[in-house]
Amino acid sequence: MLPGEVNLPEVTFTPGRADVNQLFNSLCAETNARFTRRFAHCVRELQNHMYVKLQGQLLCPNCDSNTLIRKGWRRRYLKTSRGSFRLMVLQAKCKTCGRTFRPLNNLIGLPFSRRFLNEFVEKGIRAAVDLPFARASRMIKILTGCRISAETIRQKLHAKAANLQLSKEVSGKTILVDSTKVKSGKKKRGSPVHLAITAHKGAKVAGRPSIQKRLLHLHVGNSGKLRKCLKTIGTENLVHDGFENLAGCATNVQRCRWHLVHQLKYYLRQDGVPFESRPFYQNSLKRILWDSKDGPEGLKTYVKDLKNNGLKQSAKHLSNAQHEAFTWANHPGFSFTTTSPLEREMRELNRRADIGVRWTDKGIESVLKVLFYYRMNQQSVNPKEITQSR
């Protein structure tokens, strides 16, 4: 034996080379049992203390009398991420009407309807924003030993989405807006989803640039709620994809330069331009849009050339966007002039929404709102994203 070494108890050694695993499992079981007893004891002592302190202030729910006497304890089971806990809740009896009730349940956070701790419900919701509800329920059962049904997770998620308070602080920040469609509602092609976030450059993480994002608005349906939100918060710099008319929703409105180039190929197709010729027009437009000095005049000339060549749909597409194509050149406060930071979130949106069945509008809106709240509003930095600002 070397100096400093000590003999370990032989009970921890097994021939199957599972010593560390068995020791860990044994200590976890011991710790959990001790924690369960300690938690139940503290809850009981808390009730004893509160009953003495609030003597005379507790009222009977039936007759409002304060002449109460204690009437023992009642078992109550509470599900947590560390297992199911058996707690004892204090009972009292009204001397006036004879009603037996539990006067401290609401005060200690154990109303009659509560069967789960908040932290356990939160784990179920976090699993459900990435997984189907039934699979999230099974996963929670495997990991914690306690079961929470898929329907309960769905209800709790809807309640959380309804109570979310999103920050409306946009001073000095660039707002990015994008839209897509998801398979929900009654229409065959689904319903539109409108997503608005704030984005600005963050600190470097491990030598790499990062982007700070915050969820500003998300809803499923027409764009009326989005316009109302943008006008209410006093948006200064706004970048959008061009699928909705957001003129007047911000002081400075910029069309996403990437979308202008990308969308051009669809209009070129309508004008009958062969597939192999479309990249030439797109690359020409890209050079113009990234030129802050000669770009505005170059875009006017480009539109005229398209008209002269009979490409009316393509010319109309760019003509409608001219007044918003170079806002960034005249107002240097834009952190981004494309919706690139938002495209990563749109991919995540499509991943969660595309499950092979049709959602309800309310259902997919709640799931997406909570999902992006977790992704952005509870994380200060997204360190793995690198996006050029221009």
ROBAVEX-62825 format. One record per residue (C-alpha): residue number from 1; residue in one letter; x negated, y negated, z. Coordinates in Angstrom, 1 decimal, padded with zeros to 4 digits. Example, Ala and Ser with C-alpha at 12.3 -4.5 7.8 and 13.67 -1.06 7.14 Angstrom:
BEGIN
+-----+--------+--------+--------+--------+
: num : residu :      X :      Y :      Z :
+-----+--------+--------+--------+--------+
:   1 :      A : -012.3 :  004.5 :  007.8 :
:   2 :      S : -013.7 :  001.1 :  007.1 :
+-----+--------+--------+--------+--------+
% end
This chain:
BEGIN
+-----+--------+--------+--------+--------+
: num : residu :      X :      Y :      Z :
+-----+--------+--------+--------+--------+
:   1 :      M :  000.0 :  000.0 :  000.0 :
:   2 :      L : -001.4 : -003.4 : -000.9 :
:   3 :      P : -001.6 : -006.3 :  001.6 :
:   4 :      G :  001.7 : -008.1 :  001.9 :
:   5 :      E :  003.8 : -005.2 :  000.6 :
:   6 :      V :  006.6 : -003.8 :  002.8 :
:   7 :      N :  008.6 : -000.6 :  002.7 :
:   8 :      L :  012.1 : -001.0 :  001.2 :
:   9 :      P :  015.0 :  001.1 :  002.6 :
:  10 :      E :  015.2 :  004.4 :  000.8 :
:  11 :      V :  019.0 :  004.0 :  000.4 :
:  12 :      T :  018.4 :  001.4 : -002.3 :
:  13 :      F :  016.5 :  003.9 : -004.5 :
:  14 :      T :  018.2 :  006.4 : -006.8 :
:  15 :      P :  016.7 :  008.9 : -009.3 :
:  16 :      G :  018.6 :  007.3 : -012.2 :
:  17 :      R :  016.5 :  004.1 : -012.1 :
:  18 :      A :  019.6 :  002.0 : -011.3 :
:  19 :      D :  018.1 :  000.5 : -008.2 :
:  20 :      V :  018.4 : -003.2 : -008.9 :
:  21 :      N :  021.9 : -002.8 : -010.5 :
:  22 :      Q :  023.2 : -000.8 : -007.6 :
:  23 :      L :  021.7 : -003.2 : -005.1 :
:  24 :      F :  023.3 : -006.2 : -006.9 :
:  25 :      N :  026.7 : -004.5 : -007.1 :
:  26 :      S :  026.6 : -003.6 : -003.4 :
:  27 :      L :  025.7 : -007.1 : -002.3 :
:  28 :      C :  028.4 : -008.6 : -004.6 :
:  29 :      A :  031.0 : -006.4 : -003.0 :
:  30 :      E :  029.8 : -007.3 :  000.5 :
:  31 :      T :  029.7 : -011.0 : -000.4 :
:  32 :      N :  033.2 : -010.9 : -001.9 :
:  33 :      A :  034.7 : -009.1 :  001.1 :
:  34 :      R :  033.1 : -011.6 :  003.5 :
:  35 :      F :  034.2 : -014.5 :  001.4 :
:  36 :      T :  037.8 : -013.2 :  001.3 :
:  37 :      R :  037.9 : -012.9 :  005.1 :
:  38 :      R :  036.4 : -016.3 :  005.6 :
:  39 :      F :  038.8 : -017.9 :  003.1 :
:  40 :      A :  041.9 : -016.3 :  004.7 :
:  41 :      H :  040.6 : -017.3 :  008.2 :
:  42 :      C :  040.0 : -021.0 :  007.2 :
:  43 :      V :  043.5 : -021.2 :  005.6 :
:  44 :      R :  045.0 : -019.9 :  008.8 :
:  45 :      E :  043.1 : -022.2 :  011.0 :
:  46 :      L :  044.0 : -025.2 :  008.8 :
:  47 :      Q :  047.7 : -024.4 :  009.2 :
:  48 :      N :  047.4 : -024.1 :  013.0 :
:  49 :      H :  045.6 : -027.5 :  013.1 :
:  50 :      M :  048.2 : -029.2 :  010.8 :
:  51 :      Y :  051.2 : -027.8 :  012.7 :
:  52 :      V :  049.9 : -029.2 :  016.0 :
:  53 :      K :  049.0 : -032.5 :  014.4 :
:  54 :      L :  052.3 : -032.9 :  012.6 :
:  55 :      Q :  054.5 : -031.8 :  015.4 :
:  56 :      G :  057.7 : -033.8 :  015.3 :
:  57 :      Q :  057.1 : -035.0 :  011.7 :
:  58 :      L :  058.0 : -031.7 :  010.0 :
:  59 :      L :  061.7 : -031.5 :  009.0 :
:  60 :      C :  064.0 : -028.7 :  008.2 :
:  61 :      P :  064.9 : -028.7 :  004.5 :
:  62 :      N :  068.5 : -027.7 :  005.3 :
:  63 :      C :  069.5 : -030.2 :  008.0 :
:  64 :      D :  066.5 : -032.6 :  008.3 :
:  65 :      S :  066.1 : -031.7 :  012.0 :
:  66 :      N :  062.7 : -031.9 :  013.6 :
:  67 :      T :  063.4 : -029.4 :  016.4 :
:  68 :      L :  061.3 : -026.5 :  015.1 :
:  69 :      I :  059.7 : -023.5 :  016.7 :
:  70 :      R :  057.1 : -021.3 :  015.2 :
:  71 :      K :  058.2 : -017.9 :  013.9 :
:  72 :      G :  055.1 : -015.9 :  013.0 :
:  73 :      W :  053.3 : -015.5 :  009.7 :
:  74 :      R :  054.2 : -014.2 :  006.3 :
:  75 :      R :  051.9 : -012.5 :  003.8 :
:  76 :      R :  051.2 : -014.3 :  000.5 :
:  77 :      Y :  049.0 : -013.1 : -002.4 :
:  78 :      L :  047.0 : -015.5 : -004.4 :
:  79 :      K :  045.1 : -014.6 : -007.6 :
:  80 :      T :  041.7 : -016.1 : -008.1 :
:  81 :      S :  038.7 : -015.5 : -010.3 :
:  82 :      R :  037.1 : -013.6 : -007.4 :
:  83 :      G :  040.1 : -011.2 : -007.0 :
:  84 :      S :  043.5 : -011.2 : -005.3 :
:  85 :      F :  043.5 : -012.8 : -001.8 :
:  86 :      R :  046.0 : -011.9 :  000.9 :
:  87 :      L :  046.7 : -015.0 :  002.9 :
:  88 :      M :  049.0 : -015.6 :  005.9 :
:  89 :      V :  051.3 : -018.6 :  005.7 :
:  90 :      L :  052.9 : -020.1 :  008.8 :
:  91 :      Q :  056.7 : -019.9 :  009.3 :
:  92 :      A :  059.0 : -022.0 :  011.5 :
:  93 :      K :  062.6 : -021.8 :  012.5 :
:  94 :      C :  065.0 : -024.7 :  012.9 :
:  95 :      K :  066.7 : -024.7 :  016.3 :
:  96 :      T :  069.6 : -026.6 :  015.0 :
:  97 :      C :  070.7 : -024.6 :  011.9 :
:  98 :      G :  068.6 : -021.4 :  012.3 :
:  99 :      R :  066.9 : -021.8 :  008.9 :
: 100 :      T :  063.5 : -020.0 :  008.6 :
: 101 :      F :  061.1 : -021.6 :  006.3 :
: 102 :      R :  057.4 : -022.3 :  005.7 :
: 103 :      P :  056.9 : -026.0 :  006.4 :
: 104 :      L :  053.2 : -026.3 :  005.4 :
: 105 :      N :  053.1 : -024.6 :  002.0 :
: 106 :      N :  053.3 : -027.8 : -000.1 :
: 107 :      L :  050.9 : -029.7 :  002.2 :
: 108 :      I :  048.1 : -027.1 :  001.8 :
: 109 :      G :  048.8 : -026.6 : -002.0 :
: 110 :      L :  050.7 : -023.4 : -001.8 :
: 111 :      P :  054.2 : -024.1 : -003.1 :
: 112 :      F :  056.6 : -021.2 : -003.6 :
: 113 :      S :  055.9 : -021.1 : -007.4 :
: 114 :      R :  052.1 : -020.9 : -007.0 :
: 115 :      R :  050.5 : -017.5 : -007.6 :
: 116 :      F :  047.2 : -018.6 : -009.1 :
: 117 :      L :  044.5 : -021.0 : -008.0 :
: 118 :      N :  043.8 : -023.9 : -010.4 :
: 119 :      E :  040.3 : -022.6 : -011.2 :
: 120 :      F :  041.7 : -019.2 : -012.2 :
: 121 :      V :  044.3 : -020.9 : -014.5 :
: 122 :      E :  041.5 : -023.1 : -015.9 :
: 123 :      K :  039.5 : -020.0 : -016.9 :
: 124 :      G :  042.5 : -018.6 : -018.7 :
: 125 :      I :  043.1 : -021.8 : -020.6 :
: 126 :      R :  039.4 : -022.1 : -021.6 :
: 127 :      A :  039.6 : -018.5 : -023.0 :
: 128 :      A :  042.9 : -019.2 : -024.8 :
: 129 :      V :  041.6 : -022.2 : -026.8 :
: 130 :      D :  039.1 : -019.9 : -028.5 :
: 131 :      L :  041.0 : -016.5 : -028.4 :
: 132 :      P :  044.6 : -015.4 : -029.0 :
: 133 :      F :  046.6 : -015.6 : -025.8 :
: 134 :      A :  047.0 : -011.8 : -025.4 :
: 135 :      R :  043.2 : -011.3 : -025.9 :
: 136 :      A :  042.4 : -014.1 : -023.5 :
: 137 :      S :  044.7 : -012.4 : -020.9 :
: 138 :      R :  042.9 : -009.0 : -021.4 :
: 139 :      M :  039.5 : -010.7 : -021.2 :
: 140 :      I :  040.4 : -012.4 : -017.9 :
: 141 :      K :  041.6 : -009.1 : -016.5 :
: 142 :      I :  038.3 : -007.4 : -017.4 :
: 143 :      L :  036.0 : -010.2 : -016.1 :
: 144 :      T :  037.9 : -011.1 : -012.8 :
: 145 :      G :  040.0 : -008.0 : -011.9 :
: 146 :      C :  043.1 : -010.2 : -011.7 :
: 147 :      R :  045.7 : -010.4 : -014.4 :
: 148 :      I :  047.4 : -013.5 : -015.8 :
: 149 :      S :  049.9 : -012.8 : -018.6 :
: 150 :      A :  049.6 : -014.3 : -022.1 :
: 151 :      E :  052.9 : -016.1 : -021.6 :
: 152 :      T :  051.6 : -017.7 : -018.4 :
: 153 :      I :  048.5 : -018.9 : -020.2 :
: 154 :      R :  050.6 : -020.3 : -023.0 :
: 155 :      Q :  052.8 : -022.3 : -020.5 :
: 156 :      K :  049.8 : -023.6 : -018.5 :
: 157 :      L :  048.0 : -024.7 : -021.7 :
: 158 :      H :  051.1 : -026.6 : -022.9 :
: 159 :      A :  051.3 : -028.3 : -019.5 :
: 160 :      K :  047.7 : -029.3 : -019.6 :
: 161 :      A :  048.0 : -030.7 : -023.1 :
: 162 :      A :  051.0 : -032.7 : -022.1 :
: 163 :      N :  049.1 : -034.3 : -019.1 :
: 164 :      L :  045.8 : -035.0 : -020.9 :
: 165 :      Q :  044.8 : -038.7 : -020.6 :
: 166 :      L :  042.5 : -039.6 : -023.5 :
: 167 :      S :  040.2 : -042.6 : -023.1 :
: 168 :      K :  041.1 : -045.5 : -025.4 :
: 169 :      E :  037.8 : -047.3 : -024.9 :
: 170 :      V :  036.5 : -048.0 : -028.4 :
: 171 :      S :  034.7 : -051.3 : -028.0 :
: 172 :      G :  031.6 : -051.3 : -030.2 :
: 173 :      K :  032.2 : -047.8 : -031.4 :
: 174 :      T :  032.9 : -046.4 : -034.8 :
: 175 :      I :  036.2 : -044.4 : -035.2 :
: 176 :      L :  036.2 : -041.5 : -037.6 :
: 177 :      V :  039.5 : -040.2 : -038.9 :
: 178 :      D :  040.2 : -037.0 : -040.9 :
: 179 :      S :  043.2 : -034.9 : -041.8 :
: 180 :      T :  043.9 : -031.4 : -042.9 :
: 181 :      K :  046.8 : -028.9 : -043.1 :
: 182 :      V :  047.5 : -026.0 : -040.8 :
: 183 :      K :  050.0 : -023.1 : -041.3 :
: 184 :      S :  052.7 : -024.4 : -038.9 :
: 185 :      G :  056.2 : -025.7 : -039.0 :
: 186 :      K :  058.9 : -025.0 : -041.6 :
: 187 :      K :  057.2 : -026.2 : -044.8 :
: 188 :      K :  055.5 : -023.6 : -047.0 :
: 189 :      R :  052.2 : -025.5 : -047.2 :
: 190 :      G :  052.2 : -026.2 : -043.4 :
: 191 :      S :  051.9 : -029.4 : -041.5 :
: 192 :      P :  049.2 : -032.1 : -041.5 :
: 193 :      V :  046.9 : -032.5 : -038.5 :
: 194 :      H :  045.4 : -035.9 : -037.9 :
: 195 :      L :  042.2 : -036.1 : -035.8 :
: 196 :      A :  040.5 : -039.3 : -034.6 :
: 197 :      I :  037.3 : -039.4 : -032.6 :
: 198 :      T :  034.7 : -042.0 : -031.6 :
: 199 :      A :  031.1 : -041.2 : -032.5 :
: 200 :      H :  027.8 : -043.0 : -031.9 :
: 201 :      K :  024.2 : -041.9 : -031.8 :
: 202 :      G :  023.1 : -040.4 : -028.5 :
: 203 :      A :  019.8 : -039.8 : -026.8 :
: 204 :      K :  017.3 : -037.4 : -028.2 :
: 205 :      V :  017.5 : -033.9 : -026.8 :
: 206 :      A :  014.4 : -031.7 : -027.1 :
: 207 :      G :  013.1 : -034.2 : -029.7 :
: 208 :      R :  016.2 : -034.0 : -031.9 :
: 209 :      P :  018.8 : -036.7 : -032.4 :
: 210 :      S :  022.3 : -036.1 : -030.9 :
: 211 :      I :  025.8 : -037.5 : -031.4 :
: 212 :      Q :  028.1 : -038.5 : -028.6 :
: 213 :      K :  031.7 : -037.8 : -029.5 :
: 214 :      R :  035.0 : -038.4 : -027.7 :
: 215 :      L :  038.5 : -037.3 : -028.7 :
: 216 :      L :  040.7 : -040.3 : -029.3 :
: 217 :      H :  043.8 : -038.9 : -030.9 :
: 218 :      L :  045.2 : -035.7 : -032.2 :
: 219 :      H :  048.7 : -034.8 : -033.4 :
: 220 :      V :  050.6 : -032.6 : -035.9 :
: 221 :      G :  053.0 : -034.3 : -038.2 :
: 222 :      N :  053.1 : -037.5 : -040.3 :
: 223 :      S :  050.6 : -040.3 : -039.9 :
: 224 :      G :  052.9 : -042.7 : -038.1 :
: 225 :      K :  051.6 : -041.8 : -034.6 :
: 226 :      L :  048.0 : -042.2 : -035.8 :
: 227 :      R :  048.6 : -045.7 : -037.2 :
: 228 :      K :  050.3 : -046.8 : -034.0 :
: 229 :      C :  047.5 : -045.5 : -031.9 :
: 230 :      L :  044.8 : -047.2 : -034.0 :
: 231 :      K :  046.7 : -050.5 : -033.9 :
: 232 :      T :  047.4 : -050.3 : -030.2 :
: 233 :      I :  043.8 : -049.8 : -029.1 :
: 234 :      G :  042.4 : -052.6 : -031.3 :
: 235 :      T :  040.1 : -050.7 : -033.6 :
: 236 :      E :  037.2 : -052.6 : -035.0 :
: 237 :      N :  035.2 : -050.2 : -037.3 :
: 238 :      L :  037.1 : -047.3 : -038.9 :
: 239 :      V :  035.9 : -044.6 : -041.4 :
: 240 :      H :  038.5 : -042.4 : -042.9 :
: 241 :      D :  038.8 : -039.7 : -045.7 :
: 242 :      G :  041.2 : -041.6 : -047.9 :
: 243 :      F :  044.1 : -039.2 : -047.7 :
: 244 :      E :  046.2 : -041.7 : -045.7 :
: 245 :      N :  046.6 : -045.4 : -046.2 :
: 246 :      L :  045.1 : -046.9 : -043.0 :
: 247 :      A :  044.8 : -050.5 : -044.2 :
: 248 :      G :  045.5 : -052.9 : -041.4 :
: 249 :      C :  044.8 : -050.3 : -038.7 :
: 250 :      A :  041.4 : -051.7 : -038.0 :
: 251 :      T :  039.4 : -054.9 : -038.5 :
: 252 :      N :  036.9 : -053.2 : -040.8 :
: 253 :      V :  038.0 : -050.2 : -042.7 :
: 254 :      Q :  035.5 : -048.0 : -044.6 :
: 255 :      R :  036.3 : -045.2 : -047.0 :
: 256 :      C :  034.1 : -042.1 : -046.4 :
: 257 :      R :  031.4 : -042.2 : -049.1 :
: 258 :      W :  031.0 : -038.5 : -049.1 :
: 259 :      H :  034.7 : -038.0 : -049.7 :
: 260 :      L :  034.8 : -040.5 : -052.5 :
: 261 :      V :  032.2 : -038.4 : -054.4 :
: 262 :      H :  033.6 : -035.1 : -053.4 :
: 263 :      Q :  037.2 : -036.0 : -054.4 :
: 264 :      L :  036.1 : -037.3 : -057.8 :
: 265 :      K :  035.7 : -033.8 : -059.2 :
: 266 :      Y :  039.4 : -033.1 : -058.8 :
: 267 :      Y :  040.4 : -036.2 : -060.7 :
: 268 :      L :  037.8 : -035.4 : -063.4 :
: 269 :      R :  039.4 : -032.0 : -063.7 :
: 270 :      Q :  042.8 : -033.7 : -064.3 :
: 271 :      D :  041.2 : -035.8 : -067.0 :
: 272 :      G :  040.0 : -032.7 : -068.7 :
: 273 :      V :  036.2 : -033.1 : -068.1 :
: 274 :      P :  034.5 : -029.7 : -068.3 :
: 275 :      F :  033.2 : -028.2 : -065.1 :
: 276 :      E :  029.5 : -028.4 : -066.1 :
: 277 :      S :  029.8 : -032.1 : -066.9 :
: 278 :      R :  031.4 : -033.2 : -063.6 :
: 279 :      P :  028.2 : -033.3 : -061.5 :
: 280 :      F :  026.8 : -036.0 : -063.8 :
: 281 :      Y :  029.7 : -038.3 : -062.9 :
: 282 :      Q :  029.5 : -037.4 : -059.2 :
: 283 :      N :  025.7 : -038.1 : -059.0 :
: 284 :      S :  026.2 : -041.4 : -060.8 :
: 285 :      L :  028.8 : -042.4 : -058.3 :
: 286 :      K :  026.7 : -041.3 : -055.4 :
: 287 :      R :  023.8 : -043.6 : -056.5 :
: 288 :      I :  026.1 : -046.5 : -056.7 :
: 289 :      L :  027.8 : -046.0 : -053.3 :
: 290 :      W :  024.5 : -045.7 : -051.5 :
: 291 :      D :  023.2 : -049.0 : -053.0 :
: 292 :      S :  024.2 : -051.9 : -050.7 :
: 293 :      K :  022.8 : -054.6 : -052.9 :
: 294 :      D :  024.0 : -053.8 : -056.4 :
: 295 :      G :  026.6 : -051.2 : -055.5 :
: 296 :      P :  029.7 : -053.4 : -055.6 :
: 297 :      E :  029.1 : -054.7 : -059.1 :
: 298 :      G :  027.9 : -051.3 : -060.2 :
: 299 :      L :  031.2 : -049.7 : -059.0 :
: 300 :      K :  033.2 : -052.2 : -061.0 :
: 301 :      T :  031.2 : -051.4 : -064.1 :
: 302 :      Y :  031.5 : -047.7 : -063.4 :
: 303 :      V :  035.3 : -047.9 : -063.2 :
: 304 :      K :  035.5 : -049.8 : -066.5 :
: 305 :      D :  033.4 : -047.2 : -068.2 :
: 306 :      L :  035.7 : -044.4 : -066.9 :
: 307 :      K :  038.7 : -046.3 : -068.3 :
: 308 :      N :  036.9 : -046.8 : -071.7 :
: 309 :      N :  036.1 : -043.1 : -071.8 :
: 310 :      G :  039.8 : -042.2 : -071.2 :
: 311 :      L :  039.3 : -040.9 : -067.7 :
: 312 :      K :  042.3 : -042.7 : -066.3 :
: 313 :      Q :  042.9 : -040.6 : -063.2 :
: 314 :      S :  039.3 : -040.9 : -062.1 :
: 315 :      A :  039.2 : -044.6 : -062.7 :
: 316 :      K :  042.4 : -045.1 : -060.7 :
: 317 :      H :  041.0 : -043.1 : -057.8 :
: 318 :      L :  038.0 : -045.3 : -057.6 :
: 319 :      S :  039.8 : -048.5 : -058.3 :
: 320 :      N :  042.1 : -047.9 : -055.3 :
: 321 :      A :  039.1 : -047.4 : -053.0 :
: 322 :      Q :  037.0 : -050.4 : -054.2 :
: 323 :      H :  038.1 : -052.8 : -051.5 :
: 324 :      E :  037.0 : -050.2 : -048.8 :
: 325 :      A :  033.9 : -048.7 : -050.5 :
: 326 :      F :  031.3 : -051.3 : -049.3 :
: 327 :      T :  032.7 : -052.5 : -046.0 :
: 328 :      W :  029.6 : -051.1 : -044.3 :
: 329 :      A :  027.3 : -053.3 : -046.3 :
: 330 :      N :  029.0 : -056.5 : -045.1 :
: 331 :      H :  029.6 : -055.4 : -041.5 :
: 332 :      P :  026.5 : -053.7 : -040.1 :
: 333 :      G :  028.3 : -052.5 : -036.9 :
: 334 :      F :  029.1 : -049.1 : -038.4 :
: 335 :      S :  027.3 : -046.2 : -036.7 :
: 336 :      F :  028.4 : -043.9 : -039.5 :
: 337 :      T :  029.7 : -044.5 : -043.0 :
: 338 :      T :  030.8 : -041.0 : -043.6 :
: 339 :      T :  033.0 : -038.6 : -041.6 :
: 340 :      S :  030.1 : -036.1 : -041.4 :
: 341 :      P :  030.2 : -035.9 : -037.5 :
: 342 :      L :  033.9 : -035.1 : -037.8 :
: 343 :      E :  033.5 : -032.3 : -040.4 :
: 344 :      R :  032.0 : -030.0 : -037.8 :
: 345 :      E :  035.1 : -030.4 : -035.7 :
: 346 :      M :  037.3 : -029.9 : -038.7 :
: 347 :      R :  035.6 : -026.5 : -039.3 :
: 348 :      E :  036.3 : -025.6 : -035.7 :
: 349 :      L :  040.0 : -026.7 : -036.1 :
: 350 :      N :  040.4 : -024.5 : -039.2 :
: 351 :      R :  038.8 : -021.5 : -037.4 :
: 352 :      R :  041.2 : -021.7 : -034.5 :
: 353 :      A :  044.3 : -022.5 : -036.5 :
: 354 :      D :  043.8 : -019.9 : -039.2 :
: 355 :      I :  045.0 : -016.7 : -037.4 :
: 356 :      G :  047.2 : -015.2 : -040.2 :
: 357 :      V :  050.5 : -016.1 : -038.7 :
: 358 :      R :  052.6 : -019.3 : -038.6 :
: 359 :      W :  052.3 : -021.6 : -035.6 :
: 360 :      T :  054.9 : -024.0 : -034.2 :
: 361 :      D :  053.9 : -027.6 : -034.6 :
: 362 :      K :  053.9 : -028.1 : -030.8 :
: 363 :      G :  052.0 : -024.9 : -030.2 :
: 364 :      I :  049.1 : -025.7 : -032.5 :
: 365 :      E :  049.0 : -029.3 : -031.4 :
: 366 :      S :  048.6 : -028.3 : -027.7 :
: 367 :      V :  045.9 : -025.7 : -028.5 :
: 368 :      L :  043.9 : -028.1 : -030.6 :
: 369 :      K :  044.2 : -031.0 : -028.2 :
: 370 :      V :  042.9 : -029.0 : -025.3 :
: 371 :      L :  040.2 : -027.4 : -027.4 :
: 372 :      F :  038.7 : -030.7 : -028.6 :
: 373 :      Y :  039.1 : -032.2 : -025.1 :
: 374 :      Y :  036.8 : -029.4 : -023.8 :
: 375 :      R :  034.4 : -029.7 : -026.8 :
: 376 :      M :  034.0 : -033.5 : -026.7 :
: 377 :      N :  035.4 : -035.3 : -023.7 :
: 378 :      Q :  033.8 : -032.9 : -021.1 :
: 379 :      Q :  030.5 : -032.8 : -022.8 :
: 380 :      S :  028.3 : -035.9 : -022.9 :
: 381 :      V :  026.1 : -034.8 : -025.8 :
: 382 :      N :  026.2 : -032.4 : -028.7 :
: 383 :      P :  022.4 : -031.7 : -028.9 :
: 384 :      K :  022.4 : -029.4 : -032.0 :
: 385 :      E :  023.9 : -031.8 : -034.4 :
: 386 :      I :  021.7 : -033.9 : -036.7 :
: 387 :      T :  023.6 : -036.3 : -039.0 :
: 388 :      Q :  022.3 : -039.2 : -041.0 :
: 389 :      S :  024.0 : -042.5 : -040.2 :
: 390 :      R :  023.9 : -043.8 : -043.7 :
+-----+--------+--------+--------+--------+
% end
